[in-house]
Amino acid sequence: MKLGNKTGIGAALALFGLLSAGAQTAAAAPQQPAVGPAKMTPAIAQAIHDMFSVHEFSQTAISPGGRRVAWVESLNKKNGAPSPNSAIYVENWETRGNPVRVTAARGGAVAAENSIAWSPDGKQIAFLSDAGHNGQKQLYVAAPGETARQLTHLTGALSDPSWSPGGRTIALLFVANAPGRMGPLAAEHERTGVIGSKIYEQRIALVDVATGRVREISPANLYVYEYDWAPDGKQLVGTAAHGRGDDNWWIARLYVFSRETGAARVIYRPPASLQMGHPTWSPDGRTIAFIGGIMSDEIAVGGDVYTVPATGGEARDASPGMKATANSIVWAPDSRSITFGEIVDGETGIASLDPASGSVHTLWRGPEHIGGSFFGVGLSLSRNGEDSAMVRQSFSEAPEVWAGPVGHWRQVTFLNRNLRPAWGEAKSLHWTTGIGTVQGWLVYPRDYNPAKQYPMVVCVHGGPASANLPGWPGRGSYQMALPAAGYFLLFPNPRGSYGEGEAFTRANVKDFGYGDFRDILAGVDAALQAAPIDPIELGITGWSYGGYMTMWAVTHTHRFQAAMAGAGLSDWLSYYGENQIDRWMIPYFGASVYDDPGVYAKSAPINFVKNVNTPTLMQVGHDDGECPAPQSYEFWHALRTLGVPTELVVYAHEGHGFIKPADDREVTLRTLGWFNHYLLSAR
């Protein structure tokens, strides 16, 4: 069947049963004047304040002895706007009340300081700071309360410092002469001249603590993504690949590097369907554990826990059939068990795994998000594995640092104690489809009145290997201004998401837009049964994969009266040649677009675009390398040609993740203005 012609479209839509045979095409729809951002009201202003002024914690690290906790917190400006600067503090979590700042800045100045690592004896902290260096970070060490000492004088990107077991050396990842911010979410650098002629490799560098001498040890032609020290300090294990870093993470292999010579030896070559993250050496030196699974993004690691002999060999799934997704792993001191952070049924938790038997024991689980990032479950354990530190947050409680025995933590910080949610309560919702049980979060409007009917907007997460988790929204959570204006929000976790096991995460392979979309529509029906939602006043939105699914939705159903596709994806075939991370697509589609264009075409919204009559707004960063702006332009051009109400907003110098708070604010207000205009204007 050729999906690009009318016969193919009709057959596909008949399969869904979503569009009636007599549905009108959008060709006759009149052009509409620009809608523009929503007007600011007190309720919207409060919601934006709650999202933009929250103090965020990007990292926690408990000391080896377990008594002190260090953390990285954002430093907001006096007007509440986010700042690029951050600060490091240390405190005894048992006594509290006297945090000590660890910094390289002088005289009360601020800087961007992060990436903390305790020394093995618990007396010093290594960290990165750009204090006095005009944005160039350097490695420092300091004992809490004492003056920091600068160790490096490098030019490039530094990240992830880690002390050697003996405490005389600090390893870090280093990209020499990096042209700017690195990573797949960053704005792409200007691509002119001979494209692809310059590759910036990230290497393991060792820094002598006594002298500051720096020595790069991993091969110059390898990009190293993550690493961990061997317990004897003579080797390091890491995931690495040849070529450009952002793109080749999906084909990384597991290497062991000699500390002395830098010789690299491959100990495991995963199949194309398996990606790796968080390689961790066991304390007895015999085994390396890692998280393995199908993963759509380097920064969102998730899957089962695997083990492989440190000498090399076949990897073994130590948690087969687990109905959860591991996000982070820590070996127990006796090397007999592994503690891991997990996503499970839309919640987060901490569990213990016996890798020999595969048995999993839940240590704690709750309807909240633990961790400083929405992309993973952060977990820091003391040397004996008894005490821990993490960031805790939920839809109703803003993030704070907590520490103590697992499940019996004490609150350490109180920076966000004055914030109150500008949205209603959130309820976990479950429904059943062909895949089994599917979960999502239903967020209620502010000042909810059960006697009224409300509009609802469906919010599809990015990924697809990710999850909607119950965390406090930050400035990029543009959807969370909608409940302040009287909307329900549905955050579904359809097949392809984390939290229900690896089989569930793999269930959308070669099936984008089909089973996952059925799960989302069934979630809409479940929400209509659960709350007083107007079945007509429905909208849909999402960013990245969520932007793709928004474009797919408006081409496959007329249930939604308005849509906002953020960093969307309209044509898998053209996307394959435009984006900077095309290797992620092979595990999901089974082949390249050049070898099997049909599997890409059947999931491309542009091939069904003549079915659209839903007013659709598109917003995207001009320099987005993950979901390039031409994908949004292509869909906008089609809708505009067909007479469907549409707008396209492209943000200058922004990548997949926005940097400028003003742009995040505009995304929020434009999204709200669009839904208000097309969902509420008839009231």
C-alpha positions as CSV (number, residue, x, y, z in Angstrom):
1,M,0.0,0.0,0.0
2,K,1.3,3.4,-0.9
3,L,0.6,5.7,2.0
4,G,1.2,8.9,0.0
5,N,-1.9,8.5,-2.2
6,K,-5.6,8.8,-1.4
7,T,-6.1,5.1,-1.2
8,G,-3.3,4.7,1.3
9,I,-4.5,7.5,3.5
10,G,-8.1,6.3,3.4
11,A,-7.1,2.8,4.3
12,A,-4.9,3.9,7.2
13,L,-7.6,6.2,8.6
14,A,-10.3,3.5,8.2
15,L,-8.0,1.2,10.2
16,F,-8.1,3.8,13.0
17,G,-11.8,4.5,12.6
18,L,-11.0,8.1,13.6
19,L,-12.2,10.1,10.6
20,S,-15.7,9.5,9.2
21,A,-16.1,8.7,5.5
22,G,-17.8,12.1,5.0
23,A,-15.2,14.2,6.8
24,Q,-14.4,17.4,5.0
25,T,-10.9,18.2,4.0
26,A,-9.3,21.5,5.3
27,A,-8.8,23.1,1.9
28,A,-11.8,25.4,2.3
29,A,-10.9,26.6,5.8
30,P,-10.4,30.4,5.8
31,Q,-7.1,32.0,6.8
32,Q,-7.2,33.6,10.2
33,P,-5.4,36.7,11.5
34,A,-2.5,36.1,13.9
35,V,-3.6,35.1,17.3
36,G,-0.6,36.2,19.3
37,P,0.3,35.7,23.0
38,A,-2.3,35.5,25.7
39,K,-3.0,38.6,27.8
40,M,-1.5,38.5,31.2
41,T,-4.0,38.1,34.1
42,P,-3.2,37.8,37.8
43,A,-3.8,34.0,37.7
44,I,-1.5,33.6,34.7
45,A,1.1,35.9,36.2
46,Q,1.1,33.7,39.4
47,A,1.5,30.5,37.4
48,I,4.5,31.9,35.4
49,H,6.0,33.2,38.7
50,D,5.7,29.7,40.2
51,M,7.4,28.1,37.2
52,F,10.1,30.7,36.6
53,S,11.1,31.6,40.2
54,V,11.6,28.1,41.5
55,H,15.0,27.5,42.8
56,E,16.3,24.4,41.0
57,F,18.7,21.8,42.3
58,S,20.7,20.1,39.5
59,Q,22.8,17.8,41.7
60,T,23.1,16.3,45.2
61,A,26.1,14.3,46.5
62,I,26.3,12.8,50.0
63,S,29.7,12.5,51.6
64,P,31.4,9.0,51.7
65,G,30.8,8.9,55.5
66,G,27.1,9.8,55.0
67,R,26.9,12.8,57.4
68,R,27.2,15.7,55.0
69,V,25.4,16.5,51.8
70,A,26.5,18.8,49.0
71,W,24.2,20.3,46.4
72,V,24.1,22.6,43.4
73,E,21.3,25.2,43.5
74,S,20.3,27.8,40.9
75,L,20.8,31.5,41.7
76,N,17.8,33.5,40.5
77,K,17.9,37.2,39.9
78,K,16.2,39.6,42.2
79,N,13.2,39.9,40.0
80,G,12.7,36.1,40.1
81,A,14.0,35.5,36.6
82,P,16.3,32.4,36.2
83,S,20.1,33.1,36.1
84,P,22.8,31.0,34.4
85,N,24.7,31.1,37.7
86,S,24.6,28.4,40.3
87,A,26.1,27.8,43.8
88,I,27.4,24.9,45.8
89,Y,26.6,24.4,49.4
90,V,27.5,21.7,52.0
91,E,25.6,20.9,55.2
92,N,25.4,18.3,57.9
93,W,21.9,16.9,57.2
94,E,21.4,15.7,60.8
95,T,22.0,19.1,62.4
96,R,21.0,21.4,59.5
97,G,20.7,25.2,59.7
98,N,24.3,26.1,58.8
99,P,25.0,25.5,55.1
100,V,28.6,26.4,54.0
101,R,29.2,27.7,50.5
102,V,32.0,26.1,48.4
103,T,33.1,28.5,45.7
104,A,35.9,29.8,43.6
105,A,34.3,33.2,43.4
106,R,35.7,36.0,45.5
107,G,34.1,38.8,47.5
108,G,30.6,37.4,47.4
109,A,30.6,37.2,43.6
110,V,28.5,34.7,41.7
111,A,29.5,32.2,39.0
112,A,28.3,29.1,37.3
113,E,29.6,26.4,39.6
114,N,28.5,22.7,39.5
115,S,29.6,19.1,38.9
116,I,30.5,18.3,42.5
117,A,32.5,15.2,43.6
118,W,33.6,14.2,47.1
119,S,37.1,13.0,47.7
120,P,37.3,9.4,49.0
121,D,38.2,10.6,52.5
122,G,35.3,13.1,52.6
123,K,37.5,16.1,53.3
124,Q,37.4,17.9,50.0
125,I,35.1,18.6,47.1
126,A,36.1,18.8,43.4
127,F,33.9,21.1,41.3
128,L,33.8,23.1,38.1
129,S,33.6,26.9,38.1
130,D,33.8,29.8,35.6
131,A,34.5,32.4,38.3
132,G,36.7,35.0,36.7
133,H,37.1,33.1,33.5
134,N,34.4,34.7,31.2
135,G,32.4,31.5,30.9
136,Q,35.3,29.1,30.7
137,K,35.0,26.5,33.4
138,Q,38.0,25.1,35.3
139,L,38.5,22.4,37.9
140,Y,38.8,23.4,41.5
141,V,39.1,21.6,44.9
142,A,38.2,22.9,48.3
143,A,37.5,21.8,51.8
144,P,34.1,23.2,52.9
145,G,34.8,26.6,54.5
146,E,38.2,27.0,53.0
147,T,39.5,28.8,49.9
148,A,39.2,26.9,46.7
149,R,42.3,25.9,44.7
150,Q,42.3,26.0,40.9
151,L,43.8,22.9,39.3
152,T,43.3,23.4,35.6
153,H,43.9,26.1,33.0
154,L,42.2,24.5,30.0
155,T,40.4,25.8,27.0
156,G,37.3,23.8,26.1
157,A,34.4,22.0,27.7
158,L,34.9,20.2,31.1
159,S,32.4,17.9,32.8
160,D,31.9,15.1,35.3
161,P,34.9,15.2,37.6
162,S,35.5,12.0,39.7
163,W,38.2,11.2,42.2
164,S,40.4,8.1,41.9
165,P,40.0,5.6,44.7
166,G,43.3,6.7,46.1
167,G,42.4,10.4,46.1
168,R,45.5,11.6,44.3
169,T,43.9,12.0,40.8
170,I,40.7,13.5,39.5
171,A,39.4,12.3,36.2
172,L,37.1,14.4,34.0
173,L,35.7,14.6,30.5
174,F,37.3,17.2,28.3
175,V,36.6,18.5,24.8
176,A,39.6,20.6,23.8
177,N,38.8,24.0,22.2
178,A,35.1,23.3,22.1
179,P,33.3,26.1,20.2
180,G,30.6,26.6,22.9
181,R,27.9,24.8,24.8
182,M,28.0,21.1,24.0
183,G,25.3,18.4,24.0
184,P,22.3,17.4,21.8
185,L,20.0,20.0,23.4
186,A,22.3,22.9,22.7
187,A,21.8,25.2,19.8
188,E,23.8,24.0,16.8
189,H,26.8,26.0,15.8
190,E,26.8,27.8,12.4
191,R,27.3,25.1,9.7
192,T,29.3,26.8,7.0
193,G,32.4,25.8,5.1
194,V,33.4,22.2,4.7
195,I,30.6,20.4,6.7
196,G,31.8,17.6,8.9
197,S,35.5,18.4,8.5
198,K,35.9,19.2,12.2
199,I,35.0,16.8,14.9
200,Y,35.4,17.7,18.6
201,E,36.1,14.5,20.6
202,Q,35.4,14.2,24.3
203,R,38.2,12.4,26.1
204,I,39.0,11.3,29.6
205,A,41.6,13.6,31.2
206,L,43.4,12.9,34.4
207,V,44.4,15.8,36.7
208,D,47.1,15.4,39.4
209,V,45.7,16.9,42.5
210,A,49.1,17.9,43.9
211,T,50.5,19.6,40.8
212,G,47.5,20.3,38.5
213,R,49.2,18.4,35.7
214,V,46.6,17.3,33.0
215,R,47.0,14.3,30.9
216,E,44.4,13.1,28.3
217,I,44.4,9.3,28.2
218,S,41.6,8.0,26.0
219,P,42.4,7.8,22.3
220,A,42.0,11.0,20.3
221,N,39.6,9.4,17.9
222,L,37.1,8.3,20.5
223,Y,34.2,10.3,22.0
224,V,33.8,9.1,25.6
225,Y,30.3,9.7,27.0
226,E,30.5,8.3,30.6
227,Y,33.1,6.6,32.7
228,D,33.8,5.1,36.1
229,W,37.0,4.2,38.0
230,A,38.1,0.6,38.7
231,P,38.3,0.0,42.4
232,D,42.1,-0.4,42.2
233,G,42.4,2.9,40.3
234,K,44.4,1.3,37.5
235,Q,41.7,1.3,34.9
236,L,38.5,3.1,33.9
237,V,35.4,1.8,32.2
238,G,33.5,4.0,29.7
239,T,31.0,4.1,26.9
240,A,32.6,5.5,23.8
241,A,32.2,5.6,20.0
242,H,34.2,7.0,17.0
243,G,33.0,10.1,15.3
244,R,30.7,13.0,16.2
245,G,29.5,12.7,19.8
246,D,25.9,13.8,19.6
247,D,25.1,11.3,16.9
248,N,27.1,8.2,17.8
249,W,26.0,7.6,21.3
250,W,23.5,5.0,20.0
251,I,26.3,2.8,18.7
252,A,28.7,3.3,21.6
253,R,30.6,0.3,22.9
254,L,31.9,-0.5,26.4
255,Y,35.6,0.1,26.8
256,V,38.2,-0.3,29.5
257,F,41.0,2.3,29.5
258,S,44.4,1.9,31.0
259,R,45.2,4.7,33.4
260,E,48.9,4.6,32.6
261,T,49.0,4.1,28.9
262,G,45.5,5.1,27.8
263,A,45.1,1.9,25.8
264,A,41.5,1.2,25.0
265,R,40.0,-2.3,24.9
266,V,36.5,-3.1,23.9
267,I,34.8,-5.5,26.4
268,Y,31.3,-5.4,25.1
269,R,29.6,-4.7,21.7
270,P,25.9,-4.3,22.2
271,P,23.4,-5.2,19.5
272,A,21.9,-2.3,17.5
273,S,18.7,-2.5,19.5
274,L,20.5,-1.9,22.8
275,Q,21.9,1.4,24.1
276,M,24.0,1.7,27.3
277,G,24.2,4.2,30.1
278,H,25.8,4.6,33.6
279,P,28.6,2.0,33.4
280,T,29.6,1.2,37.0
281,W,32.4,-1.0,38.3
282,S,31.7,-3.3,41.2
283,P,33.7,-2.8,44.4
284,D,35.3,-6.3,44.1
285,G,36.5,-5.4,40.6
286,R,35.0,-8.4,38.9
287,T,31.8,-7.0,37.2
288,I,30.6,-3.9,35.4
289,A,26.9,-3.0,35.5
290,F,25.1,-0.7,33.2
291,I,21.6,0.2,32.2
292,G,20.6,-1.2,28.8
293,G,17.5,-0.7,26.7
294,I,16.1,1.1,23.7
295,M,16.6,4.8,24.3
296,S,15.7,7.8,22.1
297,D,17.9,10.4,23.9
298,E,21.3,10.3,25.4
299,I,20.2,12.4,28.3
300,A,17.3,10.1,29.2
301,V,18.8,6.8,30.1
302,G,16.5,4.0,31.0
303,G,16.0,0.2,30.7
304,D,17.0,-3.0,32.5
305,V,20.1,-3.5,34.6
306,Y,22.8,-5.5,32.8
307,T,26.1,-7.0,34.0
308,V,29.2,-8.0,32.1
309,P,32.5,-9.4,33.3
310,A,35.2,-6.8,33.7
311,T,37.5,-8.9,31.6
312,G,34.9,-8.8,28.8
313,G,32.3,-11.2,27.4
314,E,28.5,-11.3,26.9
315,A,26.3,-9.0,28.9
316,R,23.5,-10.5,30.9
317,D,20.1,-8.9,31.7
318,A,20.0,-9.1,35.5
319,S,16.5,-7.8,35.7
320,P,14.5,-9.5,32.9
321,G,10.8,-8.9,32.9
322,M,11.0,-6.0,35.4
323,K,7.8,-3.9,35.2
324,A,9.8,-0.7,35.8
325,T,12.6,1.3,34.2
326,A,16.0,1.6,35.9
327,N,17.5,5.1,35.6
328,S,20.6,5.1,37.9
329,I,22.6,2.3,39.6
330,V,25.0,2.0,42.6
331,W,26.7,-1.2,43.7
332,A,26.5,-2.3,47.3
333,P,29.8,-2.4,49.2
334,D,29.9,-6.2,49.1
335,S,29.2,-6.3,45.3
336,R,26.3,-8.7,46.0
337,S,23.4,-6.2,45.2
338,I,22.7,-3.1,43.2
339,T,20.6,-0.2,44.3
340,F,18.9,1.6,41.5
341,G,16.5,4.5,40.9
342,E,13.5,3.6,38.9
343,I,10.4,4.9,37.1
344,V,7.4,2.8,37.8
345,D,3.8,3.4,36.8
346,G,4.3,7.1,36.4
347,E,6.0,7.4,39.8
348,T,9.6,7.2,40.9
349,G,11.2,4.8,43.4
350,I,14.4,3.1,44.7
351,A,14.9,-0.6,44.6
352,S,17.5,-3.2,45.3
353,L,18.5,-5.9,42.8
354,D,20.2,-9.2,43.4
355,P,22.0,-9.6,40.1
356,A,22.6,-13.3,40.7
357,S,18.9,-14.3,41.0
358,G,17.3,-11.3,39.3
359,S,15.0,-10.7,42.3
360,V,14.0,-7.0,42.9
361,H,13.0,-5.5,46.2
362,T,11.3,-2.1,46.5
363,L,13.0,0.1,49.1
364,W,10.8,3.2,48.5
365,R,8.2,4.4,46.0
366,G,6.1,7.5,45.8
367,P,3.9,9.8,43.6
368,E,6.8,12.3,43.2
369,H,10.0,12.8,41.2
370,I,13.3,12.2,42.9
371,G,16.2,13.8,41.2
372,G,17.4,17.2,40.0
373,S,16.6,16.5,36.3
374,F,13.4,15.5,34.6
375,F,15.5,13.1,32.5
376,G,16.4,10.7,35.3
377,V,16.1,9.5,38.9
378,G,19.0,11.1,40.8
379,L,20.5,9.0,43.6
380,S,23.6,9.5,45.7
381,L,24.5,6.9,48.3
382,S,27.1,6.9,51.1
383,R,30.0,4.5,51.1
384,N,28.2,1.9,53.2
385,G,25.0,2.3,51.2
386,E,22.9,3.3,54.2
387,D,22.4,7.0,53.7
388,S,21.4,8.9,50.6
389,A,20.7,12.3,49.2
390,M,18.4,13.5,46.5
391,V,16.1,16.2,45.3
392,R,12.4,15.5,46.0
393,Q,9.5,17.3,44.2
394,S,6.0,16.7,43.1
395,F,3.1,18.5,41.4
396,S,2.2,20.0,44.8
397,E,5.6,20.4,46.4
398,A,8.5,22.5,44.9
399,P,12.0,20.8,44.8
400,E,14.1,20.7,47.9
401,V,17.2,18.7,49.0
402,W,16.6,15.8,51.3
403,A,19.0,13.4,53.0
404,G,19.2,10.4,55.3
405,P,18.4,6.7,55.3
406,V,16.4,5.6,52.2
407,G,12.7,6.3,52.8
408,H,13.4,8.2,56.1
409,W,14.9,11.4,54.7
410,R,15.1,14.8,56.4
411,Q,14.5,18.0,54.5
412,V,17.8,20.0,54.2
413,T,16.8,23.1,52.2
414,F,13.8,25.3,52.3
415,L,14.4,27.7,49.4
416,N,11.0,27.1,47.8
417,R,8.9,27.1,50.9
418,N,6.9,30.2,49.8
419,L,5.8,28.7,46.5
420,R,2.3,27.4,46.1
421,P,1.0,25.6,43.0
422,A,-1.1,27.8,40.6
423,W,-2.8,24.6,39.4
424,G,-5.1,22.1,40.9
425,E,-4.4,18.6,42.3
426,A,-3.0,15.9,40.1
427,K,-4.4,12.4,40.0
428,S,-2.9,9.2,38.6
429,L,-5.2,7.8,35.9
430,H,-5.2,4.3,34.5
431,W,-6.9,2.8,31.4
432,T,-6.7,-0.3,29.3
433,T,-5.7,-0.8,25.6
434,G,-4.3,-3.6,23.5
435,I,-0.9,-3.2,25.2
436,G,-2.5,-3.6,28.7
437,T,-2.6,-1.0,31.4
438,V,-1.6,2.5,30.5
439,Q,-1.0,5.3,33.1
440,G,-1.2,9.1,32.9
441,W,-1.6,12.2,35.1
442,L,-4.7,14.3,35.1
443,V,-4.0,17.8,36.5
444,Y,-7.1,19.7,37.6
445,P,-7.8,23.4,37.0
446,R,-7.1,25.9,39.6
447,D,-10.2,26.7,41.7
448,Y,-11.9,23.6,40.4
449,N,-15.7,23.5,40.6
450,P,-17.2,20.0,40.1
451,A,-20.4,21.6,38.9
452,K,-18.7,23.1,35.8
453,Q,-17.4,21.7,32.6
454,Y,-13.8,22.5,31.6
455,P,-11.7,22.3,28.4
456,M,-8.7,19.9,28.4
457,V,-5.4,19.8,26.7
458,V,-3.4,16.6,26.2
459,C,0.3,17.0,26.8
460,V,2.5,14.4,25.1
461,H,6.0,14.0,26.5
462,G,9.2,14.0,24.4
463,G,11.4,11.0,23.8
464,P,9.5,8.8,23.1
465,A,11.7,6.9,25.7
466,S,10.8,9.1,28.6
467,A,7.9,9.7,30.9
468,N,5.5,12.3,32.3
469,L,6.5,12.4,36.0
470,P,4.9,14.2,38.9
471,G,7.4,17.0,39.3
472,W,7.2,20.8,39.9
473,P,7.2,22.6,36.6
474,G,10.1,24.7,35.6
475,R,10.2,27.5,33.1
476,G,10.2,25.1,30.2
477,S,6.9,23.6,31.3
478,Y,4.8,25.9,29.2
479,Q,1.6,23.7,29.6
480,M,1.4,24.3,33.3
481,A,0.1,27.9,32.8
482,L,-3.1,26.4,31.3
483,P,-4.8,25.2,34.6
484,A,-4.6,28.7,35.9
485,A,-6.8,29.7,33.0
486,G,-9.3,26.9,33.7
487,Y,-8.0,23.9,31.8
488,F,-7.6,20.2,32.7
489,L,-4.3,18.7,31.5
490,L,-3.8,15.1,30.6
491,F,-0.2,13.8,30.7
492,P,-0.3,10.3,29.2
493,N,2.5,7.7,29.3
494,P,1.7,5.6,26.2
495,R,3.6,2.6,24.9
496,G,7.2,3.7,24.2
497,S,7.4,5.4,27.6
498,Y,9.4,4.5,30.6
499,G,7.8,3.0,33.7
500,E,6.2,-0.3,32.6
501,G,9.2,-2.4,31.7
502,E,11.4,-2.8,28.6
503,A,8.7,-4.6,26.5
504,F,6.4,-1.7,26.9
505,T,9.1,0.8,26.0
506,R,9.9,-1.2,22.8
507,A,6.2,-1.6,21.8
508,N,6.3,1.4,19.4
509,V,9.2,0.1,17.3
510,K,8.2,0.4,13.6
511,D,4.8,1.6,14.9
512,F,5.1,5.4,15.6
513,G,1.7,7.0,15.5
514,Y,-0.3,3.8,15.7
515,G,-0.4,1.9,19.0
516,D,1.0,4.9,20.9
517,F,-1.7,7.2,19.5
518,R,-4.4,4.7,20.3
519,D,-3.1,4.7,23.9
520,I,-3.4,8.5,24.0
521,L,-6.9,8.6,22.6
522,A,-8.0,6.0,25.1
523,G,-6.5,8.2,27.8
524,V,-8.7,11.0,26.6
525,D,-11.8,8.8,27.0
526,A,-10.7,7.8,30.5
527,A,-10.3,11.5,31.4
528,L,-13.8,12.3,30.1
529,Q,-15.1,9.5,32.4
530,A,-13.1,10.7,35.4
531,A,-13.8,14.4,35.4
532,P,-16.3,17.1,34.1
533,I,-14.4,17.8,30.8
534,D,-16.1,19.2,27.8
535,P,-15.7,16.5,25.1
536,I,-15.7,19.2,22.4
537,E,-13.2,21.6,23.9
538,L,-10.1,19.4,23.5
539,G,-6.6,20.4,22.5
540,I,-3.2,18.6,22.2
541,T,0.4,19.8,22.5
542,G,3.9,18.5,23.1
543,W,7.5,19.2,22.4
544,S,10.0,17.0,20.3
545,Y,8.3,13.6,20.1
546,G,5.3,15.3,21.7
547,G,5.4,17.8,18.8
548,Y,5.5,14.9,16.3
549,M,2.6,13.3,18.0
550,T,0.7,16.6,17.9
551,M,1.2,16.8,14.1
552,W,0.2,13.1,13.8
553,A,-2.9,13.7,15.9
554,V,-4.3,16.5,13.7
555,T,-3.8,14.4,10.6
556,H,-5.6,11.4,12.1
557,T,-8.5,12.7,14.1
558,H,-10.8,15.7,14.3
559,R,-11.4,15.3,18.1
560,F,-9.0,18.1,18.9
561,Q,-10.1,21.7,18.2
562,A,-6.7,23.3,18.6
563,A,-3.0,22.1,18.7
564,M,0.5,23.4,19.5
565,A,3.4,21.4,18.1
566,G,6.7,22.4,19.7
567,A,9.8,21.3,17.9
568,G,7.7,19.0,15.9
569,L,8.6,16.4,13.2
570,S,6.4,16.3,10.1
571,D,8.3,14.1,7.6
572,W,10.5,11.2,8.7
573,L,12.1,10.9,5.3
574,S,13.4,14.5,5.1
575,Y,14.1,14.6,8.8
576,Y,16.6,11.7,8.5
577,G,18.8,13.9,6.4
578,E,18.3,17.1,8.3
579,N,18.8,16.2,12.0
580,Q,22.1,15.8,13.7
581,I,21.3,12.6,15.6
582,D,20.0,10.3,12.9
583,R,21.5,7.1,14.5
584,W,18.7,7.0,17.1
585,M,16.3,6.1,14.4
586,I,17.8,2.8,13.4
587,P,16.7,0.9,16.5
588,Y,13.2,2.3,16.2
589,F,12.7,1.8,12.4
590,G,14.9,-1.2,11.9
591,A,16.8,0.3,8.9
592,S,17.9,3.6,7.5
593,V,15.5,5.6,5.4
594,Y,17.6,4.7,2.4
595,D,17.1,1.0,2.9
596,D,13.4,1.0,4.0
597,P,11.7,4.3,3.2
598,G,8.3,2.7,3.5
599,V,8.5,2.2,7.3
600,Y,9.3,5.9,7.7
601,A,6.6,7.0,5.2
602,K,3.8,5.3,7.0
603,S,4.4,7.3,10.2
604,A,5.0,10.7,8.5
605,P,2.3,13.2,9.3
606,I,3.0,15.1,6.0
607,N,1.6,12.1,4.1
608,F,-1.8,12.6,5.7
609,V,-1.8,16.4,5.9
610,K,-4.8,16.9,3.6
611,N,-7.0,15.5,6.4
612,V,-6.2,18.4,8.8
613,N,-8.7,21.0,9.8
614,T,-7.4,21.6,13.3
615,P,-5.9,25.1,13.9
616,T,-2.2,24.4,14.7
617,L,0.5,26.6,16.1
618,M,4.1,25.6,15.7
619,Q,7.1,26.9,17.8
620,V,10.7,25.8,17.4
621,G,14.3,27.0,17.9
622,H,16.1,28.2,14.8
623,D,19.2,26.2,15.6
624,D,17.6,23.0,16.8
625,G,19.7,20.0,15.8
626,E,17.4,17.3,17.2
627,C,14.1,18.4,15.5
628,P,15.3,21.0,12.9
629,A,13.1,24.1,12.2
630,P,12.5,23.0,8.5
631,Q,10.3,20.2,9.9
632,S,7.9,22.8,11.4
633,Y,8.2,25.0,8.3
634,E,7.2,22.1,6.1
635,F,4.0,21.4,8.1
636,W,3.2,25.1,8.5
637,H,3.6,25.5,4.7
638,A,1.2,22.7,4.0
639,L,-1.5,23.9,6.4
640,R,-1.2,27.4,5.1
641,T,-1.5,26.2,1.5
642,L,-4.6,24.1,2.5
643,G,-6.2,27.1,4.3
644,V,-6.0,25.7,7.8
645,P,-5.5,28.3,10.5
646,T,-1.8,28.1,11.5
647,E,1.1,30.1,12.8
648,L,4.8,29.3,12.9
649,V,7.1,31.0,15.5
650,V,10.9,30.4,15.1
651,Y,13.1,31.5,18.0
652,A,16.5,32.9,17.1
653,H,19.7,31.3,18.5
654,E,17.8,28.6,20.4
655,G,18.3,24.9,20.2
656,H,16.1,21.9,21.2
657,G,16.2,23.2,24.8
658,F,15.8,27.0,25.1
659,I,18.3,29.1,27.0
660,K,16.6,32.5,27.2
661,P,13.9,32.9,29.8
662,A,12.1,35.5,27.7
663,D,11.7,32.9,24.9
664,D,10.3,30.3,27.3
665,R,7.9,33.0,28.6
666,E,6.8,33.7,25.0
667,V,6.2,30.0,24.3
668,T,4.0,29.8,27.3
669,L,1.9,32.9,26.5
670,R,1.6,32.0,22.8
671,T,0.4,28.5,23.6
672,L,-2.1,29.8,26.1
673,G,-3.3,32.5,23.6
674,W,-3.8,29.9,20.9
675,F,-5.9,27.5,23.0
676,N,-7.9,30.4,24.5
677,H,-8.7,31.6,21.0
678,Y,-9.8,28.3,19.5
679,L,-11.2,26.4,22.5
680,L,-12.8,29.2,24.6
681,S,-13.8,31.8,22.0
682,A,-17.2,30.1,21.4
683,R,-18.1,30.3,25.1
